[in-house]
Amino acid sequence: KKKKKNVVISENKVEKEQSWRKVEEPAPPLENVIQPAILEPVTVTVNDTKRKKGTRGKSLLPLASRRDHSAKAEQAHQILQIARDMFTDSAESSAISSVDVGLYSQRPKVFELVAAERANHVAENHHHQAALLGIWSSDIAGTIDTAIQTKTMSESLLSVAVMCGLDKYTEAVECYISQLSKSRDFVTAASYLLVLGRTRQAIELLLDEECFREALAIAKMRLSPDDELIRTIYGRWADKQEREMQFDSAAKCYLASGDGARAVMVMLRRKDVASLETTVQVAEITNQQDLLPGVRAALQEAQKLEELAREGEEVITNGS
């Protein structure tokens, strides 16, 4: 009996030891553990999905979309009309319009549906959608004419206006130039004038708006180096720079236009030694013999004043 008790006791000990070992086994790695649902970025995913849906453009066929979601009785009438159109030769009149069944009926009704949708977009000032429907229905010329009349020309419409001939394309580009000018995008407007071969008009447009750099770049590339318009640009730009006390920039314009005397006179308005030394060199290079004595005298006076100022600073420093 004692032996049997010992056997039972030993078996109980083994079971306890095994159970203890099971408890003390190391936990599995974290990557193998399924994370709680709370930790997942659910909110971010939902917001991103909403944002993507929100970027979708306006429907091109809103009238047809509304008909597809009409009341049950209206849906029944539409189904019957589609059945008649597709399976019979009946030409009886019906209250069901092309907008109701156009997408499910014969080809002519699809054109009628698109025409109705297009008119609806124009009425609601959705000109881009109306233009797209015009292109879908192969009415390129009508689409371009509508854009010209409503002043809603765009670059995408210009790309297809070429199909209507040179005259229509020119008219479309002129309309777009007018729109760009009203929105004060003069650089792009000038660029489209160049497309039409109107170089001087493009330069004058930029010049009137004081876009001197852009006007000068076009003029230097497209006109003869001796063209008077280039000198005009330099002169007007220099005048503006001089009024704004930008004497160095004004001097560069005068030098580029070949007016060395004006350049030297502008540079003389700077009284520091470094600027006057440059002015003397410019006067010598441009052979301004009449101005050289005065420029050199101004430089000597500036040097004397600078020397006096330096001596005064030394006296103050030594005295303190």
KOLPA-888148 format. One record per residue (C-alpha): x, y, z; chain. Coordinates in Angstrom, 3 decimals. Layout:
N
SITE         X         Y         Z  chaine
SITE         X         Y         Z       A
...
//
This chain:
320
SITE         X         Y         Z  chaine
SITE     0.000     0.000     0.000       A
SITE     2.802     2.377     0.816       A
SITE     4.421     1.744    -2.546       A
SITE     1.166     2.525    -4.318       A
SITE     0.866     5.813    -2.398       A
SITE     4.377     6.786    -3.416       A
SITE     3.574     6.062    -7.022       A
SITE     0.490     8.246    -6.845       A
SITE     2.392    11.046    -5.148       A
SITE     5.157    10.921    -7.748       A
SITE     2.645    11.051   -10.575       A
SITE     0.997    14.095    -9.003       A
SITE     4.369    15.801    -8.735       A
SITE     5.097    15.150   -12.412       A
SITE     1.754    16.615   -13.411       A
SITE     2.352    19.699   -11.260       A
SITE     5.848    20.161   -12.698       A
SITE     4.522    19.829   -16.242       A
SITE     1.769    22.339   -15.568       A
SITE     4.284    24.734   -14.027       A
SITE     6.545    24.391   -17.062       A
SITE     3.636    25.174   -19.380       A
SITE     2.980    28.375   -17.498       A
SITE     6.593    29.449   -17.571       A
SITE     7.115    28.850   -21.322       A
SITE     8.263    32.050   -23.149       A
SITE     5.600    34.092   -24.917       A
SITE     5.518    33.965   -28.734       A
SITE     7.122    36.848   -30.669       A
SITE     5.063    40.026   -30.992       A
SITE     4.975    39.902   -34.791       A
SITE     3.099    36.594   -34.608       A
SITE     0.481    38.031   -32.290       A
SITE    -2.652    39.406   -33.932       A
SITE    -2.975    43.067   -33.063       A
SITE    -6.256    44.353   -31.620       A
SITE    -8.601    46.033   -34.060       A
SITE    -8.383    49.279   -32.098       A
SITE    -4.754    49.743   -33.082       A
SITE    -5.495    49.633   -36.803       A
SITE    -5.610    53.089   -38.506       A
SITE    -9.242    52.674   -39.421       A
SITE    -9.963    56.391   -39.370       A
SITE    -7.155    57.243   -41.792       A
SITE    -8.280    54.607   -44.262       A
SITE   -11.862    55.847   -44.202       A
SITE   -10.801    59.473   -44.650       A
SITE    -8.544    58.601   -47.576       A
SITE   -11.385    56.736   -49.243       A
SITE   -13.702    59.679   -48.764       A
SITE   -11.106    62.045   -50.171       A
SITE   -10.657    59.938   -53.272       A
SITE   -14.399    59.847   -53.837       A
SITE   -14.628    63.596   -53.293       A
SITE   -12.131    64.347   -56.065       A
SITE   -14.412    62.800   -58.680       A
SITE   -15.684    65.384   -61.154       A
SITE   -19.295    66.320   -61.734       A
SITE   -21.370    63.759   -63.572       A
SITE   -21.641    64.356   -67.296       A
SITE   -25.117    62.793   -67.376       A
SITE   -26.919    64.029   -64.238       A
SITE   -30.383    64.014   -65.830       A
SITE   -30.095    60.370   -66.813       A
SITE   -28.733    59.547   -63.378       A
SITE   -31.776    61.103   -61.707       A
SITE   -34.136    59.155   -63.964       A
SITE   -32.434    55.908   -62.970       A
SITE   -33.301    56.694   -59.349       A
SITE   -36.889    57.808   -59.917       A
SITE   -40.003    56.361   -58.289       A
SITE   -41.057    52.754   -58.790       A
SITE   -44.034    53.666   -61.016       A
SITE   -41.839    55.770   -63.303       A
SITE   -39.283    52.968   -63.483       A
SITE   -42.058    50.627   -64.677       A
SITE   -43.019    53.034   -67.485       A
SITE   -39.386    53.311   -68.522       A
SITE   -38.962    49.544   -68.647       A
SITE   -42.051    49.186   -70.841       A
SITE   -40.812    51.873   -73.208       A
SITE   -37.394    50.226   -73.513       A
SITE   -39.072    46.913   -74.291       A
SITE   -41.154    48.552   -77.053       A
SITE   -38.100    50.318   -78.530       A
SITE   -35.902    47.236   -78.574       A
SITE   -38.382    44.448   -79.423       A
SITE   -41.109    46.072   -81.545       A
SITE   -41.432    48.395   -84.511       A
SITE   -44.097    50.464   -82.811       A
SITE   -43.819    54.199   -83.386       A
SITE   -46.593    55.242   -81.007       A
SITE   -46.018    58.418   -79.045       A
SITE   -45.153    58.159   -75.392       A
SITE   -44.686    60.476   -72.453       A
SITE   -41.322    58.828   -71.794       A
SITE   -38.548    61.084   -73.122       A
SITE   -35.104    60.290   -74.461       A
SITE   -33.641    61.439   -71.151       A
SITE   -35.582    58.663   -69.420       A
SITE   -34.527    55.769   -71.658       A
SITE   -31.847    57.165   -73.968       A
SITE   -29.012    55.004   -72.677       A
SITE   -31.117    51.853   -73.038       A
SITE   -32.744    52.623   -76.379       A
SITE   -31.781    53.118   -80.022       A
SITE   -28.850    55.317   -81.131       A
SITE   -30.902    58.445   -82.094       A
SITE   -32.262    58.672   -78.555       A
SITE   -28.736    58.596   -77.172       A
SITE   -27.925    61.694   -79.233       A
SITE   -31.093    63.345   -77.958       A
SITE   -30.109    62.508   -74.392       A
SITE   -26.610    63.965   -74.825       A
SITE   -28.069    67.127   -76.388       A
SITE   -30.402    67.565   -73.414       A
SITE   -27.576    66.970   -70.935       A
SITE   -25.379    69.437   -72.787       A
SITE   -28.048    72.156   -72.720       A
SITE   -28.533    71.531   -69.004       A
SITE   -24.800    71.959   -68.324       A
SITE   -24.705    75.239   -70.263       A
SITE   -27.714    76.519   -68.316       A
SITE   -25.931    75.722   -65.038       A
SITE   -22.614    77.243   -66.233       A
SITE   -20.862    73.865   -66.291       A
SITE   -19.058    74.753   -69.502       A
SITE   -16.302    72.190   -69.210       A
SITE   -18.809    69.325   -68.969       A
SITE   -20.820    70.754   -71.851       A
SITE   -17.688    70.954   -73.990       A
SITE   -16.816    67.336   -73.249       A
SITE   -20.290    66.204   -74.338       A
SITE   -19.901    68.255   -77.516       A
SITE   -16.676    66.420   -78.288       A
SITE   -18.346    63.077   -77.526       A
SITE   -21.082    63.809   -80.046       A
SITE   -18.484    64.910   -82.664       A
SITE   -19.786    68.493   -82.662       A
SITE   -16.311    70.071   -82.500       A
SITE   -17.206    73.246   -84.407       A
SITE   -20.326    73.848   -82.309       A
SITE   -18.358    73.280   -79.126       A
SITE   -15.694    75.808   -80.160       A
SITE   -18.354    78.361   -81.154       A
SITE   -20.089    77.989   -77.791       A
SITE   -16.782    78.450   -75.947       A
SITE   -16.041    81.600   -77.956       A
SITE   -19.478    83.050   -77.269       A
SITE   -19.386    82.298   -73.548       A
SITE   -15.672    83.224   -73.153       A
SITE   -14.905    79.809   -71.689       A
SITE   -12.091    78.742   -73.984       A
SITE    -9.487    76.364   -72.534       A
SITE    -6.236    74.787   -73.611       A
SITE    -7.926    71.420   -74.090       A
SITE   -10.435    72.986   -76.497       A
SITE    -7.635    74.748   -78.365       A
SITE    -6.005    71.383   -78.950       A
SITE    -9.077    70.183   -80.886       A
SITE    -9.919    73.532   -82.513       A
SITE    -7.252    72.812   -85.140       A
SITE    -9.612    70.212   -86.582       A
SITE   -12.021    73.017   -87.551       A
SITE    -9.551    74.815   -89.823       A
SITE    -7.091    77.680   -89.468       A
SITE    -9.693    80.454   -89.309       A
SITE   -11.642    78.818   -86.499       A
SITE    -8.425    77.971   -84.659       A
SITE    -7.250    81.588   -84.912       A
SITE   -10.588    82.817   -83.580       A
SITE   -10.368    80.374   -80.687       A
SITE    -6.822    81.441   -79.804       A
SITE    -7.806    85.123   -79.906       A
SITE   -10.672    84.374   -77.506       A
SITE    -8.299    82.587   -75.154       A
SITE    -5.811    85.467   -75.306       A
SITE    -8.596    87.845   -74.293       A
SITE    -9.496    85.613   -71.341       A
SITE    -5.863    85.413   -70.231       A
SITE    -5.452    89.182   -70.415       A
SITE    -8.543    89.727   -68.276       A
SITE    -7.129    87.346   -65.681       A
SITE    -3.788    89.247   -65.909       A
SITE    -1.846    86.260   -67.181       A
SITE    -0.004    88.398   -69.693       A
SITE     2.969    86.097   -70.175       A
SITE     0.773    83.206   -71.326       A
SITE    -1.294    85.575   -73.458       A
SITE     1.879    86.809   -75.171       A
SITE     2.940    83.219   -75.737       A
SITE    -0.282    82.494   -77.638       A
SITE     0.210    85.652   -79.672       A
SITE     3.550    84.186   -80.705       A
SITE     1.721    81.016   -81.757       A
SITE    -0.284    83.190   -84.164       A
SITE     2.922    84.795   -85.426       A
SITE     2.155    88.199   -83.870       A
SITE     5.569    88.883   -82.382       A
SITE     5.363    92.654   -82.072       A
SITE     1.894    92.518   -80.568       A
SITE     3.160    90.051   -77.952       A
SITE     6.112    92.303   -77.082       A
SITE     3.952    95.408   -76.859       A
SITE     1.479    93.598   -74.585       A
SITE     4.284    92.721   -72.173       A
SITE     5.791    96.176   -72.468       A
SITE     2.492    97.861   -71.593       A
SITE     2.317    95.758   -68.438       A
SITE     5.976    96.508   -67.594       A
SITE     7.053    92.892   -68.031       A
SITE    10.385    94.185   -69.304       A
SITE    12.470    91.041   -68.932       A
SITE     9.972    88.877   -70.788       A
SITE     9.479    91.480   -73.515       A
SITE    13.217    91.877   -73.943       A
SITE    13.810    88.127   -74.127       A
SITE    11.274    87.731   -76.943       A
SITE    12.530    90.810   -78.774       A
SITE    16.172    89.722   -78.650       A
SITE    15.301    86.260   -79.956       A
SITE    12.750    87.178   -82.617       A
SITE    13.690    90.628   -83.906       A
SITE    16.702    92.004   -85.697       A
SITE    19.487    93.235   -83.360       A
SITE    19.067    96.729   -84.834       A
SITE    15.300    96.848   -84.339       A
SITE    14.164   100.074   -82.700       A
SITE    11.726    98.205   -80.459       A
SITE    14.655    96.697   -78.544       A
SITE    16.017   100.164   -77.789       A
SITE    12.540   101.233   -76.712       A
SITE    12.344    98.381   -74.205       A
SITE    15.761    99.232   -72.770       A
SITE    14.862   102.917   -72.497       A
SITE    11.543   102.365   -70.714       A
SITE    13.068    99.803   -68.391       A
SITE    15.965   102.113   -67.530       A
SITE    13.571   104.973   -66.761       A
SITE    11.637   102.760   -64.362       A
SITE    14.813   101.531   -62.661       A
SITE    16.095   105.077   -62.272       A
SITE    12.825   106.219   -60.675       A
SITE    13.110   103.342   -58.225       A
SITE    16.748   104.294   -57.376       A
SITE    18.080   101.106   -58.993       A
SITE    21.000   102.920   -60.604       A
SITE    23.113    99.861   -61.404       A
SITE    20.259    98.182   -63.265       A
SITE    19.473   101.414   -65.114       A
SITE    23.126   101.729   -66.141       A
SITE    23.092    98.213   -67.552       A
SITE    20.051    99.049   -69.682       A
SITE    21.666   102.228   -71.007       A
SITE    24.880   100.384   -71.825       A
SITE    22.964    97.587   -73.595       A
SITE    21.165   100.174   -75.728       A
SITE    24.464   101.839   -76.643       A
SITE    23.986   105.016   -74.600       A
SITE    27.241   105.200   -72.675       A
SITE    26.786   108.831   -71.628       A
SITE    23.447   108.136   -69.899       A
SITE    24.992   105.128   -68.173       A
SITE    27.835   107.241   -66.767       A
SITE    25.459   109.986   -65.632       A
SITE    23.296   107.469   -63.773       A
SITE    26.287   105.828   -62.127       A
SITE    27.505   109.224   -60.921       A
SITE    24.527   109.306   -58.580       A
SITE    26.350   106.807   -56.374       A
SITE    28.911   108.686   -54.276       A
SITE    30.913   105.855   -52.681       A
SITE    34.508   105.253   -53.783       A
SITE    33.945   101.741   -55.147       A
SITE    31.036   102.844   -57.366       A
SITE    32.906   105.912   -58.644       A
SITE    35.934   103.796   -59.514       A
SITE    33.661   101.618   -61.631       A
SITE    32.163   104.759   -63.172       A
SITE    35.617   105.996   -64.214       A
SITE    36.335   102.674   -65.886       A
SITE    32.987   102.713   -67.712       A
SITE    33.634   106.271   -68.925       A
SITE    37.047   105.241   -70.235       A
SITE    35.702   102.117   -71.965       A
SITE    32.809   103.969   -73.596       A
SITE    35.138   106.856   -74.547       A
SITE    33.203   109.571   -72.719       A
SITE    35.948   112.192   -72.894       A
SITE    33.648   115.043   -71.975       A
SITE    32.529   113.300   -68.782       A
SITE    35.845   111.823   -67.683       A
SITE    37.245   114.935   -65.918       A
SITE    34.091   115.351   -63.846       A
SITE    33.961   111.652   -62.965       A
SITE    37.619   111.650   -61.865       A
SITE    37.059   114.785   -59.799       A
SITE    34.078   113.144   -58.084       A
SITE    36.219   110.094   -57.331       A
SITE    39.016   112.204   -55.817       A
SITE    36.543   114.073   -53.635       A
SITE    35.010   110.818   -52.430       A
SITE    38.481   109.455   -51.630       A
SITE    39.303   112.575   -49.591       A
SITE    36.049   112.306   -47.648       A
SITE    36.723   108.648   -46.981       A
SITE    40.240   109.461   -45.736       A
SITE    38.905   112.181   -43.443       A
SITE    36.308   109.808   -42.063       A
SITE    38.988   107.186   -41.392       A
SITE    41.209   109.715   -39.603       A
SITE    38.298   110.870   -37.497       A
SITE    37.575   107.308   -36.425       A
SITE    41.233   106.830   -35.453       A
SITE    41.184   110.002   -33.327       A
SITE    38.033   108.862   -31.572       A
SITE    39.484   105.395   -31.009       A
SITE    42.801   106.725   -29.620       A
SITE    41.043   109.297   -27.440       A
SITE    38.852   106.690   -25.837       A
//
